[in-house]
Amino acid sequence: MAAVGMLVLLPLASLIGIAAEGDAEIWPHLLANVLPSSIVDTLALLAGVAVVAGSMGITTAWLVTAHRFPGRGMLVWLLPLPLAVPTYITAYIYVEMFDSAGLVQMALREFMGWRSRADYWFPEIRSLPGCILVMSVVLYPYIYIAARAMFLTQSASMLEVARTLGASRIKLFRIIALPLARPALAVGVSLALLEALNDIGASEYLGVRTLTVSVYNTWLNRGSLAGAAQIACVMLAFVVGLILIERYGRRDRRYAPSPKRHRTVHPVPLVGGRAWLAAVLCAVPAVLGFILPTGFLLRETLRGSLFTQLDADFLAHFLTTIGLSLVATAATLVVAVMMVSAARLSKTPLTKGALFAAGLGYALPGTVLALGLMTPLVGFDNLIGMIWRTLTGERLGLLLMGAAGGIVIAYVIRFLSIATGSLSAGLDRVSPSLEDAARTLGASRREMVWTIQIPLMRPALASAALLIFVDCIKELPATLLLRPLNTETLSTLVYTYASRGRFEDGSLAALVIVLVGLIPVIQLVRSAEAHPKRAEAEASSGSSSP
């Protein structure tokens, strides 16, 4: 447990050490020329995503939960699907479609007879507002899923009482439903903002110089590792701020409905113009975030006959991606099972602290994590190389830094919190009496883990495995910075094509990423939609029993 906690905290300590050892002249230069614009752009981006994505997620979640309107059944499934599309892929697609040389403006010029951009005005997609829009239409499902889960579990009795007192639908939402959902909304918004802070592909391609982009440029393009580490330390302040905001949003807000005669919210039919307005409001985010990007990728793949790319090189990139993701997923689950089981069987400050430290990994942007891992990985490789040379007299190549091992470690640290959170939630539903009975029968801790905890955690293990696997496939910043030379994954392949101005040639790789990402999202929607049905069936059986 302590070793895992140290593994997560090690990149942070290394990052601070690199920043402190840097040339004293670097910091004044960064403070005068780099940080002001980067901080402003980052703050503006996070604020914009919070407002736009938050509005999309909350509005759509309330509409599909509390009302019936045309297309609602299909939209319930479509609205979470943008989670399968990485932000950088959406950014590349939107530039291809809405830039001055894109499909939309070319069609407008041809239809209207315009000759150049001087004849008309069109919103610039390569801008801060464009970046906010792109990230919002991809990240709003974090808020949507959290908000819908809370709206589904709210008691219908409170809403009915408010209706009898004359509350309108808008007032009902504003004074009852929204305040009760605030803890879940705080979690959803914070996750969306952490993903926005982690992004490098979309913000760089759209011309927004965030702190993440500055770290990347300072490290690789300007050759200043210490300067990049100092910017990364500033990013950590943003991460801490987001975590504090999330905890502030959840403070003293606990709501547990009575288990007796609890009825969930039943959708109220909308008619006329309101029904069609609700349908449009819910359809727009789904179209912008999933249907439009997926349709574009499919069109480019078919039009460019990109299936001919399915050669040995593409297969190698695909197998590299799958292999790294599978190994990282398996390692993450093994570590998570060990930590959660230890925390369950021995509730000491050490186990609680290690579990808390494991949860910090997801809050670390990929660029910060990669930068912090560099020194520990090089140090480990040098130590093993020295031992090997002493024993055999031969030189040993790199094992972790610049090799697959470094990427796997970064994945494990970054996504460990997904596994520990899912497994902890799964074990919390298990009655402690089962474990107490096993103890009285003389079962050892190992036997309890293998015979009781792991079998009961299988559903949570499956869900966590799907989410981690797809997150590993989509992860770009850490993969980009830690990958071995001449090694490509699907995400770095798409990034390479886009950097050369030929994103359409990477449509097949992008489409594969999206299709693989659909698997856990669909499973997540299926589980979420099954919950209210089970609750309604239990309520019906309870009310009909004598």
N, C-alpha and C positions, 0 to 999 in steps of 0.2 A: 504493500500500500504506500509506504513512504517513498519507495523507489519510483513509483508511478507519479506521485505528486511532484517529486524532484524533476522527473523527466519533463513535465509540463512547465515547471518554473525555470528550468535550465535555460531555455532560449531567452527568457526575459533577463536573467542575470547576465548572460553572454552579451545581449544587446546593449545593456547599460554599460558593460565593460568596454565594448568596442567604441561606444559614443564617448566615453570618458577619456580613452587613450588617443582620440583624434587630435589633429593639429588645432591649436588654440585659435588660429586665424579662420578656420572653417565656419565656426558658429556665427561670428559677426557677418560673414558673407551670406550665410543662409538666412539670418535674421533680417538682413537688409533687402535681399533680392529674391529669395525663394519662398520663405515661410509666409509672408503677408498675403500674397496672392493665393497660395495654396490653401491657407487656413480659411480665407474668405470663400473660395470656391467650394471647399469641403463643407463649411457651415451652410452655405446657400443650398448645396445639393442635398444635404441631410434634411434641412428644413423643408425644402420643396417635396422630397420624397415622403416625408412624414405627413404633409398636408394632402398631397394628391393621392398617394397610395392609401393613406388612412381613410380619406373620403370615399374612394372606390370600394375598399374592403368593407367598411362599416355599412355603407348604403346598400350594397348588393346583398350582404349577409342578412340585413334586416328585411329587405324586400322579399327574398326567396323564403325566409323563415316565417314571416308574419302574414304574407299575402299570397293569393293565387292569381295568376295572370297568364296570358298566352305564352307558351314556350318555357314556362317555369321548370317543368320536369327535366327538359334538356339542359337548361342553363345551370341547374344545380350540379350537373356533371361537368359542364364546360368551364365554369368559373375558376375552379382550382387548377386547371390544366396548365396555365402559364408557368407554374413551378417547374415544369419539365423543360422549359426553354431557358438556357443561361442568358444573362443580361448581355454578354458580349455578342452572342449570336443575334439577338434582337437588334442591337445597335448596328451591326453590319447590315442587316436586312433593311432597317429603316433608312440608312444612308443610300442603299441601292434603290430604294423606292421613292424617297422624298427629297433627295439632294437635287441640285440644279440640273444634273445630268441623269436624274432618276426617271423611273417610269411615269410617275404622276405628273411631274412638271413637263416632261416631254409631251405627254398626252394633252395637257392643258394648252401648251403652246401651239400644238398642231390644230386643236379644236377651235381655239380662239383666234388664231392667226397672229399670235405674238411672235416676234422675231428673236428677242433676247430678254434677259432678266430686267433690263431697264424699262420694259413695257408693262411690267406688273410687279406685284409684291407677293411673296410666299414665305411662310415661316421657315427660318433657318434651322435645319435639324442638327447641324454641327454647332451646337451652342449649349449653354447651361440649361435653358428651358427644354431644349430637345433631349438632353441627357436626363433631366428630371422625368420627362414623359416616358422615355424608354424604360428607365428603371422602375417607375411606378407601375406600368402595365405588366411588368414581370413579377414584381415583389408584392403587389397588393394581396395575393392569396395568403400570405402569412397572416395578415390582419383579417381577411375574410374567414379563414378556417377557425381562428381563435374566436372571432366574434360570433360566428354561426354556432359553434359548440356551446357558447354561453347562452345565446338566444334560445337554443333548443332545450336547454335544461332549466330555463326560467319557468316559474310556476304560472300557469294560466290564470290562477285565481286572482293574483295581484292586478294583472292587466284587465280582467273583467271588472274588478272593483273600480279601477280608474275609469273604465268606460261608463259605468253606471253613474259616476260622479260628473260626467260630461266632458271628459278629456278627449281631445281630438287625437287622430292617429299620430300627428307630428308631436304633440305634447306628450302622448303616451311613450313615444320613442325617446324623447328628450329627457323626461324627468324620471322614468322608471327603468326602461330597458337598457339605455346607454350607461347610466351610473352603475347598474349592477354588473355590467360587462367590463367595467374599467380594468380590473386586474388582468383579464385575458387580453384586452386591447393593449395594455402596456407591454405584455410579453410579445405580442404579434408585431407591434411597431418597432420594438427594440431589435427583434430578429431581422426585420426588413432593413433597418438602418445599419446594422452590422454587416449585412450582405452588401449594401450600397458602399460602405466604407471599404470592404474587402475587394470590391471590383477594381480591375485595372484595364480590362479590354475595352469595355464600353466607354468609360470616361476618357481614356487616351484617344480612342478613335473619334470621339465626338468633340475633341478639343477642349475638354475641361481638365484643368491642371489641379487635380486633387492631391492630397498628401500621399496617397498610394502611388500615383503616377510620378510624383517627385522623388519618392524613394527609389523607384525603378530606374528613372533617368539618372539620378545622382550616382547610383551604384554601378550600373552597367554602361551607360553612355558617357559619364564623366569620370568614371574610374575612382570614385571617392567612397570607399566602404564606410569610413568614419562619418562622413557627411550623411550618408543614407541612414546610418544607425541613429544619428541625432534627429533626423526627421521622423524616423520610426518611433522614437521616444515621445515625440509630440503626438503621434497617432495614438499611442497608448493612453495619453490623457483623454482623447476623444472616446476611446473604448471604455475607460473607467467612468467617464461622464454618462455614456449611454447605459451602462449597467446601473449606475446610481439613479438615473431617470426612471428606468424600468422598475427598480425596487421602490422608488417613491410613488410610482403609479399604482403599485400593489399594496401600499402600506395600509394596515388596518382595514382591509377590504376583503372580508370573508363572508360568503353567502352560501348557506346550505339549506335547501328546501326541506320541509318536513317530509319524512318518508311515508307518512300516512296520507292517502288520498291525493298524492301529488299528480297533477295533470300537466302535461307539457303544452306548449303553445300550439294552437290549431290555426292554420292559415285562413285569413279572411279574404273572400273573393273580391277582386277589384273589377269594376266595369267601366266601359266607355274609354274615354281618353286617358284616365288614370291607369287603366290596365296596360294600354299600349305604351304609355310613358315609362311605366315600371319595366316593361319588357325591353325597351330601348336602353334604359339606364343600366340594366344588367347585361345586355348583349354587347354594348360598346367595349367594356374592359376585356370580355372574353374574345372578341374579334381582334382587338388591338394586341392582346397579349399572347394569343395562341393560334387562332385561325389564320390570321394574316401571315405571321412568320412561318408557320408550318406549310401553308399553301404556297408561299414564295419558294421555300426550299424544295418542295416537291416539283413545282413548275421548273425551276432551274435545273434540277436533276434530270428531269425528263427531256427538257428542251436541249440541254447540252450533252445529252447521251452520256451522263457521268457514270452510269453503271459500268462503263468500260474501265473506270478507275479501279474496279475490283480485281486488282492484280496482286502480285506477291508483296509489293511494297505496302499497299493499303492493308492487306491482311496482316502484315507484320505490325503496322501501327495499331490496328484493331486489337490484335492479340496482346500487344504491350499494354494497351489501355485496360483491357479486361484482366490481364494477369496482375498488374499493379493494384487494381481495384479489389480483386478477389483476395489477394494476400493481405492488403490493408484492412479489408472488412473482417477477415478471419482473425487477424491479430487484435483488432479493436474489440471484437466481441469477447475474445479470450480474456483480455485485460479487464474489460467491463464486468464480466462474470466474476472474476476474482475480487474486484473491488466491491461490487454490490453485495456479494455473498459475505465478504469479510465485514462490511459495514452492518449487515443484517445480524450476523452472529456475535459481533463484538462492537458494541456501540461506545467506543472510546473517543476522546478528542482527536487522537491520531487518525483513526479511520474517517471521522467526519471531516477533518482538515484535508486529508488526501482526496476524499470525494469532492470537496469544494474546489480544490486545485485542479482536479480533472475537468471540472466544468468550465474552467477559464479558457481552455483551448479553443473552443468555438468562437470566443470573442476576439481571438487574435487574427487579424488580417493575414492572408497568405504571404504577402510580401514581408511583413514583420516577422512572422514565424520562420520563413526561409532565411532571413538575414540573421536572426538569433541562433539558428541551428548551425550556421556555417562554422563557427569556431569550435563548438563541441564535436561536430562530426570530423573536422580536420584533426583535432586532438586525438580522438579515438583511433582514427586511421593511422596516425603517426605512432601511437602506442603499440597497436597490433603489429604494424610494420617493423618496429624496432625489436619486438619480441620474436617475430618470425625470422628476422635477419640474424638474431643472436642464435637461434636454434638451428637454422638451416644454412645460413650464410647467403641466402638469396633475397632479392627484393620482392616485396609484395605490393601489388597495386592497390588502388583505392577500393575500400569495401563499402563505404557509406557516402562520403562526399563525392558528388558527381557520379553517383551510381544509383541503382534502383532502391537500395536500402535507405538512402536519405529521403527519397520521396515517400516511401512507406511510413517512415517515422513521422514525417510531417503530416501525412494523412491521419495517422493514429492519434497524434496530439490534437489535431484540429477537430476531429469528429468523435472523439471519445465521449464528449458530453452527450451526444445523441444517444449512444448506447447506454450509458449509465442512467440517463433520465428515463429512457424507455423501460429498462430492466427494473429500476427502482419502483416505477409506477406499477409494473406487473407484479412485483413481490408484495407491494403494499396491499394488494387485494387478497393476499393469502393469509388465512387465519394463523396467528402465532401458535394456536393450539396444536396444529399439525407438527410443528417443529418441537414443541414441548413434549408431545407424545413420543416422537422419535428419540429425544434425549432420555426419557424415562426407560426406553427399551434398549438403551446402551449404544445408540448410533454415534459414530464419531462425526466430526465436522465434515470430513471428506465425504462420508456416506450420506450425510444430510444434503450436501450440495448436489451430489450425483443422483440421488434417489428421490429427492423432494423438490429442491429449488429449481434445478435445470429443467425437469419435465414440466413444472408449472410455469416456467418462463418461456416456453417454446413459442407461444404467439408473439410475445414481446421481442424475443430474439429474431423471429422472422421479420417483423416490422422494422426493427432497427437495422437488420442486415440489408434490407431493400433500400432504406434511406441512405445509409452510409455508402453502399455500393454506387448509387447514382450520384451522390455528392462527390465521390472520388472521381468519377468519370467527368463531371462538369468542372472540377477544380482547375483553375488556370494559373493564378499568380504563383503559388508554391511550386507547381509542376514546371512552370516556365523558368523559374530561377534555380531549381535543384536538379533538373533532368540531366542525364549524361549527354555527352557530345554525340551529335548525329542520331539522337533518339527522339522520336515524335510520338505523342499520344494524339487522340482525336482532337482534344481541345487545343493543343499547341499547333496541330496541323491547320485547324481553322484559323487560328491567330496568325500563322505564317502566311497563309493565302491573303488574309485581310491586310496584313502589313505591306504586302507587295501590290495592293490595289486590285487583287483578283479574287475577291471573296466568293464570287459565283462559282469558281472552280472548286471551292471547298464546301459546296452545298451538300454533297453526299455525306461527308463526314459530320457536318452539322445536323443533317437529318437523322443520322444514326444516333447521335447524342440525344436528340429530342425523343426519338422513338423508345430508346432504352429508358429515358427518364419518365416516360408515361406509366411504366409498370407500377412503381410505388405510389405515384399520385392517384391512379385509379383505385389501387388497393386502399389507400387512405380515404378516398371518397366513399368507397363501398362500406368501410367500417363505420364511418361517421353517419352515413344514411341508415345503417342497420340499427344504430343505437336508439333513435327515437321510436322506431318500429317496435323494438323489444320493450322499451319503456311503456309504450301505449298498450302492448299486449299484456304486460304484467299488471298495468293499472286496470285493464278490462277484466282480467281474471280475478284480480283482488276485489273489485267492486261487485262481481257476480257471485262471489263465494259467500256462504251464509255466515 
